[in-house]
Amino acid sequence: MADSSATGGASAPPGPLAGIRVLDMATMLAGPYAATLLGDLGADVIKVESHFGDDSRHLGPERDGERSPFISINRNKRSLVLDLRQDDAREIFARLLGTTDVVITNVREPALSKLGQSYDQVREHKPDIIWAGVTAFGPDGPYAGRPGIDFLAQGYAGLLSLNGRPDDSPVRVTVPLIDTMTSELVTAGVLTALFVRERTGEGQRIDVSLLDALTHAQCSGLGAWHMAGEVTPRTGNRSQYFAPSGVYPTRDDKSVVITCPSEKFFRHLSQALGADWADDDRFKTIDVRLANEDELDRVVSERCREFTRAELVERLIAADVLTAPINEITEVAADPQVLHNEMIVATEHARLGQLNVTGVPIKLRGTPGSVRLAPPVHGQHSEELLSELGYEAADIAGFAEARVIGTPK
């Protein structure tokens, strides 16, 4: 697997955001991953952590003291451990802010202000700073200040009510899509603010919430409600508007996705599987196919079971049918298109050695981004960063001894 991965590292191109410094003051996913995406595009991202560290350093599968949730989303960063409860650390933080363009945080009040991370406090040290605050529900309003994560946003914004089988309980989306969408909105906001600052010289505050991110993604369901009074039903793997659309079994006890949103694709499916469904009165049109969906799914499933998954996917793709295998995560990691797209990249981790991480999803052809740094060990760059800020070696050693900063254990 590693041999077929793209390779990052110091030789990779610097990226279009080279020269922009980002402080990642956030924890877990939505805030930190936004900083990662900016790092992918060339920004110098400094992850400022407490001695405890990002919460994701303490969750999930572990190897040699490193945890996969942190590793999976924190490439292209340097780690600085700083105890912001101490005066010396606040002085270091102020000096660091003077060199910074963007701050990303998801710390809630009152801790935000106690640690000197609010927009007004940060702006005292860098008037043109771009400050992005990530919250669960918004910085003000009736839910302001509440804790929240992806799962809660799925409840509030209606995703849980839509996900799962019609006759069963709601099921959460296990991939952290809302966190990821939120991080992409933070990234878009920061890039926009950088563009505005380039024209006006003014920084600004940005607020993005998990609730807003998912409500924005619910545009179709909310549009149907506001325009036609329709409440979108839970349909499981089926489509509300066309058939067939679902998951179908194969001879080798695997499954494929098949979906036919138009007459063209249904006719292609019928021809590929040697069936006369397109001329069958029960299935001739989308409306009658929806009315006879149980029978349609039965006959399609019966025919699909005649093939292995690989055989079926190959046959359907050749016939221009919308289809996909249902891959396990191990198959995703080895998928030829994923590898071709350089979405698996080899890095050299300070503790784990060669380590594959996900790659850069935004492909700029003229000024490409890259994975230049492996996810950092906790406090890996504390001494390096203080040296860059002008501190002498003796001062840095004193800060480490007093636990003003932290270094790798």
C-alpha positions in Angstrom: 0.0 0.0 0.0 2.7 2.5 1.0 4.7 1.8 -2.2 1.8 3.0 -4.3 1.1 6.1 -2.3 2.1 9.6 -3.4 5.0 11.1 -1.4 4.9 14.3 0.5 7.7 16.0 2.3 10.0 19.0 2.2 10.5 18.6 -1.6 6.8 19.2 -2.2 5.7 22.6 -3.7 5.2 25.3 -1.1 1.6 26.0 -2.2 -0.3 29.2 -3.0 -0.7 30.2 0.7 3.0 30.2 1.4 3.7 33.1 3.7 0.4 33.0 5.5 0.5 31.9 9.1 -2.5 30.1 10.8 -2.8 29.4 14.5 -5.0 26.3 15.1 -6.3 26.9 18.6 -9.2 24.4 18.1 -9.7 20.7 19.1 -11.3 17.6 17.6 -12.4 18.0 14.0 -14.3 20.9 12.5 -11.8 23.7 13.5 -8.6 21.7 13.2 -9.5 20.3 9.8 -10.1 23.8 8.4 -6.5 24.6 9.5 -5.3 21.4 7.8 -6.9 22.4 4.5 -5.2 25.8 4.7 -2.0 24.0 5.5 -2.5 21.7 2.4 -2.6 24.9 0.3 0.7 26.1 1.8 -0.1 28.0 4.9 2.3 27.7 7.9 -0.1 26.1 10.4 0.9 26.1 14.1 -1.2 24.0 16.3 -1.2 25.6 19.8 -2.1 23.0 22.4 -2.3 22.7 26.2 -0.2 20.2 28.1 -3.2 17.9 27.9 -3.3 18.4 24.1 -6.1 18.2 21.5 -8.9 15.9 22.8 -8.4 13.8 19.7 -5.0 12.8 21.0 -6.8 10.7 23.6 -9.4 8.8 21.5 -9.4 5.9 19.2 -6.9 3.3 17.9 -3.4 3.8 19.3 0.1 2.9 18.3 3.3 4.0 20.1 1.4 6.6 22.0 -0.2 8.2 18.9 -4.0 8.1 18.3 -5.6 7.7 14.8 -8.3 10.5 15.2 -5.5 13.1 15.7 -3.2 11.6 13.0 -6.1 11.5 10.5 -6.8 15.2 10.4 -3.7 17.1 11.5 -1.1 16.8 8.6 0.8 19.9 7.6 1.1 21.4 11.1 3.7 22.2 13.7 2.8 21.6 17.3 3.5 24.2 20.1 2.5 23.3 23.6 1.8 26.5 25.6 0.2 26.9 29.0 -1.8 30.1 28.5 -2.6 30.2 32.2 0.9 31.5 32.8 2.1 35.0 32.2 5.2 34.0 30.3 3.1 31.9 28.0 0.8 34.8 27.3 3.8 36.9 26.4 4.9 34.2 24.0 1.4 34.0 22.6 1.3 37.8 22.0 4.6 37.7 20.2 3.3 34.8 18.1 0.1 36.6 17.3 2.2 39.5 15.9 3.4 37.1 13.2 0.0 35.6 12.5 -2.6 36.1 9.8 -5.4 33.7 10.8 -6.6 32.3 14.1 -9.1 29.4 14.2 -10.7 28.4 17.5 -13.6 26.5 18.9 -13.1 27.3 22.6 -16.3 28.4 24.3 -16.8 31.3 26.6 -15.8 32.0 29.3 -12.7 29.9 28.7 -12.1 31.7 25.4 -11.6 35.1 27.1 -9.8 33.6 30.1 -7.2 32.3 27.7 -6.9 35.5 25.7 -8.3 34.0 22.5 -11.4 36.2 21.8 -11.5 38.2 18.7 -11.1 41.6 20.5 -8.2 40.2 22.6 -6.4 38.8 19.6 -7.0 42.0 17.6 -5.0 44.0 20.2 -1.9 42.2 19.1 -2.6 42.0 15.3 -5.2 44.6 14.2 -5.7 43.0 10.8 -6.1 39.5 12.1 -8.6 37.1 10.5 -10.3 35.3 13.4 -12.6 32.3 12.8 -14.8 31.0 15.6 -16.4 27.6 15.3 -19.4 26.8 17.5 -22.1 24.2 17.6 -25.1 26.5 17.2 -23.9 30.0 16.7 -22.1 32.6 18.8 -25.3 34.2 20.0 -29.0 33.5 20.0 -31.1 31.0 22.1 -28.6 28.1 21.9 -25.4 30.1 22.3 -22.8 28.7 24.6 -24.2 25.1 24.5 -21.7 22.3 23.9 -22.4 20.4 20.7 -20.9 17.9 18.2 -21.7 16.5 14.8 -24.3 14.0 16.2 -26.3 16.8 17.9 -26.3 18.9 14.7 -27.7 15.9 12.9 -30.6 16.0 15.3 -31.3 19.7 15.3 -31.0 20.1 11.5 -33.2 17.1 10.6 -30.6 14.7 9.2 -31.4 12.0 11.7 -35.1 12.1 10.8 -34.1 11.3 7.2 -31.5 8.7 7.7 -32.4 5.0 8.0 -35.1 2.7 6.8 -38.7 4.0 6.7 -39.9 1.4 9.2 -37.0 1.6 11.7 -35.4 4.1 14.1 -33.3 7.0 12.8 -29.6 6.2 12.2 -26.8 8.7 12.5 -24.4 9.3 9.7 -21.2 7.8 11.1 -18.8 9.6 8.8 -18.3 13.1 10.4 -19.8 14.9 7.4 -21.1 17.9 9.4 -17.7 18.5 11.0 -16.1 18.2 7.6 -18.6 20.5 5.9 -18.1 23.0 8.7 -14.3 22.9 8.2 -14.8 23.6 4.5 -17.0 26.6 5.2 -14.4 27.9 7.6 -11.7 27.5 4.9 -13.9 29.3 2.4 -14.5 32.1 4.9 -10.8 32.5 5.7 -9.8 32.6 2.0 -12.5 35.2 1.3 -11.3 37.3 4.3 -7.7 37.0 3.1 -8.9 38.3 -0.3 -10.7 41.2 1.3 -7.8 42.1 3.5 -5.5 42.1 0.4 -7.8 44.8 -1.1 -8.7 46.8 2.0 -6.0 46.1 4.6 -8.7 45.1 7.1 -9.1 41.8 8.9 -12.4 40.5 10.3 -14.2 38.0 12.4 -15.8 34.9 10.9 -18.3 32.7 12.7 -19.3 29.3 11.4 -21.5 26.7 13.2 -22.3 23.1 12.8 -26.0 23.9 12.8 -25.6 26.4 9.9 -23.4 24.0 7.9 -26.0 21.2 8.0 -29.0 23.6 7.6 -27.3 24.9 4.5 -27.0 21.3 3.2 -30.7 20.7 3.9 -31.6 23.2 1.1 -33.6 20.6 -0.8 -35.7 19.4 2.1 -36.3 22.9 3.4 -37.1 24.1 -0.1 -39.7 21.3 -0.5 -41.3 22.3 2.8 -41.4 26.0 2.1 -42.6 25.7 -1.5 -44.9 22.8 -1.4 -45.5 21.9 2.3 -43.8 18.5 1.7 -41.9 16.8 4.5 -39.2 14.7 3.0 -39.8 11.0 4.0 -37.2 8.5 5.2 -36.5 6.2 2.2 -33.5 4.1 3.3 -31.4 3.3 0.2 -34.3 4.1 -2.2 -34.9 7.3 -3.9 -38.0 9.4 -3.3 -38.3 10.3 -7.0 -37.1 7.4 -9.2 -36.5 3.6 -9.2 -34.6 1.4 -9.2 -32.2 2.9 -6.7 -30.7 0.9 -4.0 -28.2 -1.7 -2.8 -28.2 -5.0 -4.5 -26.5 -8.3 -3.6 -24.0 -10.2 -5.7 -23.1 -13.9 -5.9 -20.0 -13.5 -3.7 -22.0 -12.0 -0.7 -21.0 -8.5 -1.6 -23.2 -5.6 -2.8 -23.3 -2.8 -5.3 -25.2 0.5 -5.7 -27.4 0.9 -8.7 -29.4 4.0 -9.4 -31.5 5.0 -12.5 -32.6 8.6 -12.4 -33.8 8.6 -16.0 -35.3 6.3 -18.6 -31.9 6.2 -20.4 -30.2 4.6 -17.4 -33.0 2.2 -16.8 -32.9 1.0 -20.4 -29.1 0.6 -20.1 -29.5 -1.5 -16.9 -32.1 -3.7 -18.6 -29.9 -4.3 -21.6 -26.8 -4.9 -19.5 -28.5 -7.6 -17.5 -30.3 -9.2 -20.5 -33.7 -8.3 -19.2 -36.8 -6.9 -21.0 -37.8 -4.6 -18.0 -37.8 -1.5 -20.1 -40.7 -2.9 -22.1 -42.5 -4.5 -19.2 -45.8 -2.7 -18.4 -44.9 -2.8 -14.7 -41.7 -0.9 -15.2 -42.0 1.1 -18.4 -42.0 4.6 -16.8 -40.6 6.1 -13.6 -44.1 6.4 -12.1 -45.0 2.8 -12.6 -41.6 1.7 -11.4 -42.1 3.6 -8.2 -45.6 2.0 -7.8 -44.0 -1.4 -8.3 -40.8 -0.8 -6.5 -40.9 -4.0 -4.3 -41.2 -6.2 -7.4 -38.6 -4.3 -9.3 -36.1 -4.6 -6.5 -36.9 -8.3 -6.3 -36.2 -9.0 -10.0 -33.1 -6.7 -10.1 -31.7 -8.4 -7.0 -32.4 -11.9 -8.5 -30.4 -11.0 -11.6 -27.6 -9.3 -9.7 -27.0 -12.5 -7.7 -25.9 -14.2 -10.9 -22.6 -12.2 -10.9 -19.8 -11.6 -8.6 -19.4 -7.9 -7.5 -16.4 -7.4 -9.8 -18.2 -9.0 -12.8 -21.4 -7.0 -12.2 -19.7 -3.6 -11.8 -17.6 -4.2 -14.9 -20.7 -5.2 -16.9 -22.7 -2.2 -15.7 -20.0 0.4 -16.2 -19.5 -0.9 -19.8 -23.2 -0.4 -20.4 -23.1 3.2 -19.0 -25.1 2.4 -15.9 -24.8 4.4 -12.6 -23.2 1.9 -10.3 -20.5 1.5 -7.6 -19.2 -1.3 -5.5 -19.9 -1.0 -1.7 -16.2 -0.8 -0.6 -14.9 -1.6 2.8 -12.4 0.9 4.1 -9.5 -1.4 3.3 -10.7 -1.3 -0.4 -11.0 2.4 -0.4 -7.3 2.7 0.8 -6.3 0.6 -2.3 -8.8 2.0 -4.8 -7.0 2.8 -8.1 -8.8 6.1 -8.6 -8.2 7.2 -5.0 -4.5 6.4 -5.5 -4.3 8.1 -8.9 -5.9 11.2 -7.3 -3.1 11.2 -4.7 -5.6 11.0 -1.9 -3.3 8.6 0.0 0.1 10.2 0.7 3.2 8.8 2.4 4.8 11.0 5.1 7.6 10.4 7.7 6.2 10.7 11.2 8.6 11.6 14.0 7.5 8.6 16.1 5.8 6.2 13.8 8.1 6.3 10.8 6.5 6.1 7.4 2.9 6.9 7.7 0.1 7.2 5.1 -2.3 10.1 5.5 -5.1 11.4 3.3 -4.0 13.8 0.6 -5.1 17.3 -0.7 -8.7 17.3 -2.0 -8.4 20.7 -3.8 -6.4 20.3 -7.0 -4.9 23.7 -8.1 -3.1 23.0 -11.4 -1.0 26.1 -11.5 -0.1 26.4 -7.8 -0.8 23.0 -6.3 -1.0 22.2 -2.6 0.8 19.3 -1.0 1.3 17.3 2.1 4.7 18.6 3.4 4.5 17.6 7.1 3.3 14.6 8.9 0.9 15.1 11.8 3.1 16.4 14.7 4.0 14.7 17.9 2.6 16.7 20.9 4.9 19.7 21.4 7.3 18.6 18.6 8.0 22.1 17.4 7.8 24.1 20.6 11.5 24.8 20.9 11.8 25.4 17.1 9.0 27.9 17.1 10.2 29.9 20.1 13.6 30.1 18.5 12.0 31.5 15.3 10.3 34.1 17.5 13.7 35.3 18.8 13.9 33.6 22.2 17.4 32.5 23.3 18.2 28.8 24.0 18.5 29.5 27.7 15.1 31.1 27.9 13.5 28.3 26.0 15.1 25.8 28.4 13.7 27.8 31.3 10.2 27.8 29.8 10.3 24.1 29.3 11.4 23.5 32.9 8.7 25.7 34.2 6.2 24.0 31.9 5.3 27.3 30.2 5.9 25.3 27.0 5.8 21.5 26.4 8.2 19.3 24.5 7.8 15.7 23.4 8.0 13.1 26.2 
